[in-house]
Every structure is written in structure tokens, then in C-alpha cells.
């Protein structure tokens, strides 16, 4: 089957999905929050980082805002 392929004539091209890749960041979360998402993600059978990303994306798309009131 290898005789049918000739990769010498192939031209390289850029990854068309490059702009859709995720950006690595460093974020500090408390242990209880990470534990919550790990437990939830374990029940769903997915990595907890993906679950956090999906949750944050949903917040951004729906323009959810946290109602904070600081103590005086």
C-alpha cells in the first residue's frame, strides 16, 4: 500500500484551525472549587479543565455577571 503514496509532491499548508486553539493561562482557584469541578467532570466522563472552560464560555456567551456587594 505504501507504493501508492508519493509524499514528495505534497505541499505543506498552515493549520486552518490555528485561530480556534486554546490559550494556555495560569489561574489560581481554591481547592474546594477545583474539587467541585473534578467531581462533576468525573461523573460526566470528561476532564475538569474542559468543564471549567465550557462553564466560563457559557458565562461569556450569555454575558452573565456576578452580583457582588462589598462590605463597608
PDB file as gemmi writes it, atoms N, CA and C in Angstrom:
CRYST1    1.000    1.000    1.000  90.00  90.00  90.00 P 1                      
ATOM      1  N   UNK A   1       0.822  -1.193   0.000  1.00  0.00           N  
ATOM      2  CA  UNK A   1       0.000   0.000   0.000  1.00  0.00           C  
ATOM      3  C   UNK A   1       0.866   1.258   0.000  1.00  0.00           C  
ATOM      4  N   UNK A   2       2.049   1.213   0.575  1.00  0.00           N  
ATOM      5  CA  UNK A   2       2.917   2.379   0.592  1.00  0.00           C  
ATOM      6  C   UNK A   2       3.348   2.791  -0.808  1.00  0.00           C  
ATOM      7  N   UNK A   3       3.363   1.877  -1.734  1.00  0.00           N  
ATOM      8  CA  UNK A   3       3.760   2.186  -3.106  1.00  0.00           C  
ATOM      9  C   UNK A   3       2.793   3.164  -3.761  1.00  0.00           C  
ATOM     10  N   UNK A   4       1.577   3.278  -3.236  1.00  0.00           N  
ATOM     11  CA  UNK A   4       0.561   4.148  -3.834  1.00  0.00           C  
ATOM     12  C   UNK A   4       0.715   5.596  -3.410  1.00  0.00           C  
ATOM     13  N   UNK A   5       1.508   5.861  -2.383  1.00  0.00           N  
ATOM     14  CA  UNK A   5       1.646   7.222  -1.864  1.00  0.00           C  
ATOM     15  C   UNK A   5       2.959   7.836  -2.311  1.00  0.00           C  
ATOM     16  N   UNK A   6       2.902   9.076  -2.748  1.00  0.00           N  
ATOM     17  CA  UNK A   6       4.104   9.818  -3.087  1.00  0.00           C  
ATOM     18  C   UNK A   6       4.015  11.180  -2.403  1.00  0.00           C  
ATOM     19  N   UNK A   7       4.596  11.265  -1.218  1.00  0.00           N  
ATOM     20  CA  UNK A   7       4.500  12.477  -0.411  1.00  0.00           C  
ATOM     21  C   UNK A   7       5.477  13.563  -0.871  1.00  0.00           C  
ATOM     22  N   UNK A   8       6.340  13.257  -1.799  1.00  0.00           N  
ATOM     23  CA  UNK A   8       7.297  14.259  -2.283  1.00  0.00           C  
ATOM     24  C   UNK A   8       6.592  15.396  -3.013  1.00  0.00           C  
ATOM     25  N   UNK A   9       5.460  15.130  -3.615  1.00  0.00           N  
ATOM     26  CA  UNK A   9       4.739  16.136  -4.389  1.00  0.00           C  
ATOM     27  C   UNK A   9       3.744  16.928  -3.532  1.00  0.00           C  
ATOM     28  N   UNK A  10       3.631  16.544  -2.282  1.00  0.00           N  
ATOM     29  CA  UNK A  10       2.674  17.191  -1.401  1.00  0.00           C  
ATOM     30  C   UNK A  10       3.177  18.553  -0.944  1.00  0.00           C  
ATOM     31  N   UNK A  11       2.300  19.550  -0.947  1.00  0.00           N  
ATOM     32  CA  UNK A  11       2.666  20.877  -0.483  1.00  0.00           C  
ATOM     33  C   UNK A  11       2.123  21.074   0.926  1.00  0.00           C  
ATOM     34  N   UNK A  12       2.950  21.630   1.791  1.00  0.00           N  
ATOM     35  CA  UNK A  12       2.522  21.894   3.159  1.00  0.00           C  
ATOM     36  C   UNK A  12       1.584  23.102   3.207  1.00  0.00           C  
ATOM     37  N   UNK A  13       0.692  23.095   4.169  1.00  0.00           N  
ATOM     38  CA  UNK A  13      -0.199  24.240   4.347  1.00  0.00           C  
ATOM     39  C   UNK A  13      -0.370  24.498   5.829  1.00  0.00           C  
ATOM     40  N   UNK A  14      -0.706  25.733   6.164  1.00  0.00           N  
ATOM     41  CA  UNK A  14      -0.897  26.118   7.550  1.00  0.00           C  
ATOM     42  C   UNK A  14      -2.161  25.477   8.115  1.00  0.00           C  
ATOM     43  N   UNK A  15      -2.169  25.319   9.423  1.00  0.00           N  
ATOM     44  CA  UNK A  15      -3.325  24.767  10.114  1.00  0.00           C  
ATOM     45  C   UNK A  15      -4.476  25.770  10.031  1.00  0.00           C  
ATOM     46  N   UNK A  16      -5.589  25.433   9.370  1.00  0.00           N  
ATOM     47  CA  UNK A  16      -6.703  26.385   9.247  1.00  0.00           C  
ATOM     48  C   UNK A  16      -7.437  26.608  10.570  1.00  0.00           C  
ATOM     49  N   UNK A  17      -7.202  25.767  11.552  1.00  0.00           N  
ATOM     50  CA  UNK A  17      -7.905  25.877  12.834  1.00  0.00           C  
ATOM     51  C   UNK A  17      -7.035  26.542  13.904  1.00  0.00           C  
ATOM     52  N   UNK A  18      -5.909  27.117  13.494  1.00  0.00           N  
ATOM     53  CA  UNK A  18      -4.974  27.709  14.436  1.00  0.00           C  
ATOM     54  C   UNK A  18      -5.627  28.778  15.297  1.00  0.00           C  
ATOM     55  N   UNK A  19      -6.505  29.585  14.718  1.00  0.00           N  
ATOM     56  CA  UNK A  19      -7.140  30.657  15.482  1.00  0.00           C  
ATOM     57  C   UNK A  19      -8.150  30.128  16.494  1.00  0.00           C  
ATOM     58  N   UNK A  20      -8.532  28.870  16.377  1.00  0.00           N  
ATOM     59  CA  UNK A  20      -9.506  28.283  17.289  1.00  0.00           C  
ATOM     60  C   UNK A  20      -8.854  27.542  18.465  1.00  0.00           C  
ATOM     61  N   UNK A  21      -7.524  27.502  18.493  1.00  0.00           N  
ATOM     62  CA  UNK A  21      -6.839  26.789  19.560  1.00  0.00           C  
ATOM     63  C   UNK A  21      -6.989  27.531  20.877  1.00  0.00           C  
ATOM     64  N   UNK A  22      -6.844  26.809  21.945  1.00  0.00           N  
ATOM     65  CA  UNK A  22      -6.987  27.396  23.274  1.00  0.00           C  
ATOM     66  C   UNK A  22      -5.704  28.103  23.694  1.00  0.00           C  
ATOM     67  N   UNK A  23      -5.853  29.112  24.513  1.00  0.00           N  
ATOM     68  CA  UNK A  23      -4.720  29.863  25.029  1.00  0.00           C  
ATOM     69  C   UNK A  23      -4.387  29.371  26.428  1.00  0.00           C  
ATOM     70  N   UNK A  24      -3.164  28.897  26.638  1.00  0.00           N  
ATOM     71  CA  UNK A  24      -2.798  28.449  27.983  1.00  0.00           C  
ATOM     72  C   UNK A  24      -2.606  29.651  28.910  1.00  0.00           C  
ATOM     73  N   UNK A  25      -3.168  29.557  30.116  1.00  0.00           N  
ATOM     74  CA  UNK A  25      -3.028  30.609  31.116  1.00  0.00           C  
ATOM     75  C   UNK A  25      -2.759  29.970  32.467  1.00  0.00           C  
ATOM     76  N   UNK A  26      -2.374  30.781  33.422  1.00  0.00           N  
ATOM     77  CA  UNK A  26      -2.241  30.333  34.802  1.00  0.00           C  
ATOM     78  C   UNK A  26      -3.336  31.011  35.598  1.00  0.00           C  
ATOM     79  N   UNK A  27      -4.086  30.236  36.360  1.00  0.00           N  
ATOM     80  CA  UNK A  27      -5.174  30.773  37.157  1.00  0.00           C  
ATOM     81  C   UNK A  27      -5.130  30.101  38.525  1.00  0.00           C  
ATOM     82  N   UNK A  28      -5.406  30.853  39.553  1.00  0.00           N  
ATOM     83  CA  UNK A  28      -5.392  30.309  40.912  1.00  0.00           C  
ATOM     84  C   UNK A  28      -6.831  30.140  41.391  1.00  0.00           C  
ATOM     85  N   UNK A  29      -7.200  28.896  41.695  1.00  0.00           N  
ATOM     86  CA  UNK A  29      -8.531  28.575  42.186  1.00  0.00           C  
ATOM     87  C   UNK A  29      -8.401  27.900  43.541  1.00  0.00           C  
ATOM     88  N   UNK A  30      -9.388  28.103  44.399  1.00  0.00           N  
ATOM     89  CA  UNK A  30      -9.314  27.436  45.698  1.00  0.00           C  
ATOM     90  C   UNK A  30      -9.593  25.939  45.541  1.00  0.00           C  
ATOM     91  N   UNK A  31      -9.131  25.169  46.514  1.00  0.00           N  
ATOM     92  CA  UNK A  31      -9.229  23.709  46.435  1.00  0.00           C  
ATOM     93  C   UNK A  31     -10.664  23.219  46.345  1.00  0.00           C  
ATOM     94  N   UNK A  32     -11.577  23.882  47.033  1.00  0.00           N  
ATOM     95  CA  UNK A  32     -12.979  23.454  47.010  1.00  0.00           C  
ATOM     96  C   UNK A  32     -13.575  23.604  45.611  1.00  0.00           C  
ATOM     97  N   UNK A  33     -13.214  24.678  44.911  1.00  0.00           N  
ATOM     98  CA  UNK A  33     -13.727  24.904  43.556  1.00  0.00           C  
ATOM     99  C   UNK A  33     -13.192  23.856  42.601  1.00  0.00           C  
ATOM    100  N   UNK A  34     -11.892  23.599  42.680  1.00  0.00           N  
ATOM    101  CA  UNK A  34     -11.286  22.579  41.809  1.00  0.00           C  
ATOM    102  C   UNK A  34     -11.885  21.214  42.126  1.00  0.00           C  
ATOM    103  N   UNK A  35     -12.060  20.907  43.406  1.00  0.00           N  
ATOM    104  CA  UNK A  35     -12.658  19.630  43.799  1.00  0.00           C  
ATOM    105  C   UNK A  35     -14.069  19.465  43.280  1.00  0.00           C  
ATOM    106  N   UNK A  36     -14.834  20.551  43.319  1.00  0.00           N  
ATOM    107  CA  UNK A  36     -16.211  20.512  42.800  1.00  0.00           C  
ATOM    108  C   UNK A  36     -16.226  20.172  41.313  1.00  0.00           C  
ATOM    109  N   UNK A  37     -15.398  20.877  40.545  1.00  0.00           N  
ATOM    110  CA  UNK A  37     -15.377  20.627  39.099  1.00  0.00           C  
ATOM    111  C   UNK A  37     -14.789  19.261  38.765  1.00  0.00           C  
ATOM    112  N   UNK A  38     -13.826  18.783  39.544  1.00  0.00           N  
ATOM    113  CA  UNK A  38     -13.269  17.443  39.308  1.00  0.00           C  
ATOM    114  C   UNK A  38     -14.327  16.371  39.548  1.00  0.00           C  
ATOM    115  N   UNK A  39     -15.099  16.528  40.629  1.00  0.00           N  
ATOM    116  CA  UNK A  39     -16.158  15.565  40.931  1.00  0.00           C  
ATOM    117  C   UNK A  39     -17.230  15.585  39.852  1.00  0.00           C  
ATOM    118  N   UNK A  40     -17.641  16.789  39.475  1.00  0.00           N  
ATOM    119  CA  UNK A  40     -18.671  16.941  38.441  1.00  0.00           C  
ATOM    120  C   UNK A  40     -18.196  16.372  37.102  1.00  0.00           C  
ATOM    121  N   UNK A  41     -16.954  16.685  36.739  1.00  0.00           N  
ATOM    122  CA  UNK A  41     -16.400  16.211  35.475  1.00  0.00           C  
ATOM    123  C   UNK A  41     -16.222  14.692  35.486  1.00  0.00           C  
ATOM    124  N   UNK A  42     -15.858  14.133  36.634  1.00  0.00           N  
ATOM    125  CA  UNK A  42     -15.715  12.684  36.736  1.00  0.00           C  
ATOM    126  C   UNK A  42     -17.024  11.965  36.458  1.00  0.00           C  
ATOM    127  N   UNK A  43     -18.117  12.529  36.949  1.00  0.00           N  
ATOM    128  CA  UNK A  43     -19.427  11.947  36.692  1.00  0.00           C  
ATOM    129  C   UNK A  43     -19.850  12.061  35.243  1.00  0.00           C  
ATOM    130  N   UNK A  44     -19.319  13.073  34.556  1.00  0.00           N  
ATOM    131  CA  UNK A  44     -19.651  13.273  33.138  1.00  0.00           C  
ATOM    132  C   UNK A  44     -18.669  12.568  32.210  1.00  0.00           C  
ATOM    133  N   UNK A  45     -17.559  12.092  32.775  1.00  0.00           N  
ATOM    134  CA  UNK A  45     -16.555  11.393  31.961  1.00  0.00           C  
ATOM    135  C   UNK A  45     -15.744  12.330  31.089  1.00  0.00           C  
ATOM    136  N   UNK A  46     -15.416  13.519  31.613  1.00  0.00           N  
ATOM    137  CA  UNK A  46     -14.629  14.469  30.841  1.00  0.00           C  
ATOM    138  C   UNK A  46     -13.590  15.126  31.749  1.00  0.00           C  
ATOM    139  N   UNK A  47     -12.518  15.676  31.184  1.00  0.00           N  
ATOM    140  CA  UNK A  47     -11.523  16.369  32.009  1.00  0.00           C  
ATOM    141  C   UNK A  47     -12.123  17.614  32.667  1.00  0.00           C  
ATOM    142  N   UNK A  48     -11.716  17.882  33.903  1.00  0.00           N  
ATOM    143  CA  UNK A  48     -12.295  19.003  34.633  1.00  0.00           C  
ATOM    144  C   UNK A  48     -11.926  20.347  34.001  1.00  0.00           C  
ATOM    145  N   UNK A  49     -10.744  20.435  33.348  1.00  0.00           N  
ATOM    146  CA  UNK A  49     -10.367  21.678  32.698  1.00  0.00           C  
ATOM    147  C   UNK A  49     -11.337  22.009  31.561  1.00  0.00           C  
ATOM    148  N   UNK A  50     -11.769  20.983  30.822  1.00  0.00           N  
ATOM    149  CA  UNK A  50     -12.736  21.203  29.745  1.00  0.00           C  
ATOM    150  C   UNK A  50     -14.074  21.664  30.309  1.00  0.00           C  
ATOM    151  N   UNK A  51     -14.476  21.108  31.448  1.00  0.00           N  
ATOM    152  CA  UNK A  51     -15.733  21.503  32.067  1.00  0.00           C  
ATOM    153  C   UNK A  51     -15.672  22.960  32.531  1.00  0.00           C  
ATOM    154  N   UNK A  52     -14.575  23.354  33.139  1.00  0.00           N  
ATOM    155  CA  UNK A  52     -14.411  24.745  33.559  1.00  0.00           C  
ATOM    156  C   UNK A  52     -14.449  25.662  32.345  1.00  0.00           C  
ATOM    157  N   UNK A  53     -13.779  25.267  31.262  1.00  0.00           N  
ATOM    158  CA  UNK A  53     -13.781  26.063  30.035  1.00  0.00           C  
ATOM    159  C   UNK A  53     -15.192  26.201  29.479  1.00  0.00           C  
ATOM    160  N   UNK A  54     -15.951  25.111  29.459  1.00  0.00           N  
ATOM    161  CA  UNK A  54     -17.332  25.165  28.957  1.00  0.00           C  
ATOM    162  C   UNK A  54     -18.197  26.080  29.812  1.00  0.00           C  
ATOM    163  N   UNK A  55     -18.007  26.019  31.128  1.00  0.00           N  
ATOM    164  CA  UNK A  55     -18.783  26.859  32.031  1.00  0.00           C  
ATOM    165  C   UNK A  55     -18.452  28.337  31.816  1.00  0.00           C  
ATOM    166  N   UNK A  56     -17.158  28.643  31.729  1.00  0.00           N  
ATOM    167  CA  UNK A  56     -16.754  30.033  31.516  1.00  0.00           C  
ATOM    168  C   UNK A  56     -17.191  30.543  30.145  1.00  0.00           C  
ATOM    169  N   UNK A  57     -17.137  29.675  29.126  1.00  0.00           N  
ATOM    170  CA  UNK A  57     -17.600  30.068  27.793  1.00  0.00           C  
ATOM    171  C   UNK A  57     -19.090  30.380  27.816  1.00  0.00           C  
ATOM    172  N   UNK A  58     -19.869  29.567  28.532  1.00  0.00           N  
ATOM    173  CA  UNK A  58     -21.307  29.810  28.650  1.00  0.00           C  
ATOM    174  C   UNK A  58     -21.570  31.150  29.336  1.00  0.00           C  
ATOM    175  N   UNK A  59     -20.807  31.435  30.379  1.00  0.00           N  
ATOM    176  CA  UNK A  59     -20.945  32.727  31.065  1.00  0.00           C  
ATOM    177  C   UNK A  59     -20.635  33.881  30.118  1.00  0.00           C  
ATOM    178  N   UNK A  60     -19.575  33.751  29.321  1.00  0.00           N  
ATOM    179  CA  UNK A  60     -19.179  34.813  28.405  1.00  0.00           C  
ATOM    180  C   UNK A  60     -20.205  34.997  27.284  1.00  0.00           C  
ATOM    181  N   UNK A  61     -20.677  33.889  26.713  1.00  0.00           N  
ATOM    182  CA  UNK A  61     -21.642  33.981  25.613  1.00  0.00           C  
ATOM    183  C   UNK A  61     -22.970  34.581  26.060  1.00  0.00           C  
ATOM    184  N   UNK A  62     -23.373  34.250  27.268  1.00  0.00           N  
ATOM    185  CA  UNK A  62     -24.645  34.759  27.796  1.00  0.00           C  
ATOM    186  C   UNK A  62     -24.472  36.035  28.617  1.00  0.00           C  
ATOM    187  N   UNK A  63     -23.255  36.563  28.622  1.00  0.00           N  
ATOM    188  CA  UNK A  63     -22.919  37.802  29.322  1.00  0.00           C  
ATOM    189  C   UNK A  63     -23.414  37.807  30.770  1.00  0.00           C  
ATOM    190  N   UNK A  64     -23.173  36.680  31.448  1.00  0.00           N  
ATOM    191  CA  UNK A  64     -23.554  36.575  32.858  1.00  0.00           C  
ATOM    192  C   UNK A  64     -22.626  37.444  33.692  1.00  0.00           C  
ATOM    193  N   UNK A  65     -23.184  38.131  34.636  1.00  0.00           N  
ATOM    194  CA  UNK A  65     -22.407  38.986  35.534  1.00  0.00           C  
ATOM    195  C   UNK A  65     -22.680  38.576  36.965  1.00  0.00           C  
ATOM    196  N   UNK A  66     -21.629  38.568  37.763  1.00  0.00           N  
ATOM    197  CA  UNK A  66     -21.734  38.215  39.166  1.00  0.00           C  
ATOM    198  C   UNK A  66     -22.157  39.452  39.948  1.00  0.00           C  
ATOM    199  N   UNK A  67     -23.166  39.308  40.796  1.00  0.00           N  
ATOM    200  CA  UNK A  67     -23.658  40.422  41.591  1.00  0.00           C  
ATOM    201  C   UNK A  67     -22.902  40.429  42.925  1.00  0.00           C  
ATOM    202  N   UNK A  68     -21.899  41.297  43.010  1.00  0.00           N  
ATOM    203  CA  UNK A  68     -21.070  41.382  44.211  1.00  0.00           C  
ATOM    204  C   UNK A  68     -21.413  42.627  44.995  1.00  0.00           C  
ATOM    205  N   UNK A  69     -21.479  42.473  46.304  1.00  0.00           N  
ATOM    206  CA  UNK A  69     -21.666  43.610  47.196  1.00  0.00           C  
ATOM    207  C   UNK A  69     -20.574  43.551  48.241  1.00  0.00           C  
ATOM    208  N   UNK A  70     -19.717  44.548  48.253  1.00  0.00           N  
ATOM    209  CA  UNK A  70     -18.606  44.586  49.182  1.00  0.00           C  
ATOM    210  C   UNK A  70     -19.076  45.153  50.506  1.00  0.00           C  
ATOM    211  N   UNK A  71     -18.603  44.575  51.586  1.00  0.00           N  
ATOM    212  CA  UNK A  71     -18.941  45.049  52.921  1.00  0.00           C  
ATOM    213  C   UNK A  71     -18.269  46.400  53.169  1.00  0.00           C  
ATOM    214  N   UNK A  72     -19.007  47.288  53.793  1.00  0.00           N  
ATOM    215  CA  UNK A  72     -18.458  48.630  54.049  1.00  0.00           C  
ATOM    216  C   UNK A  72     -17.736  48.672  55.373  1.00  0.00           C  
TER     217      UNK A  72                                                      
END                                                                             
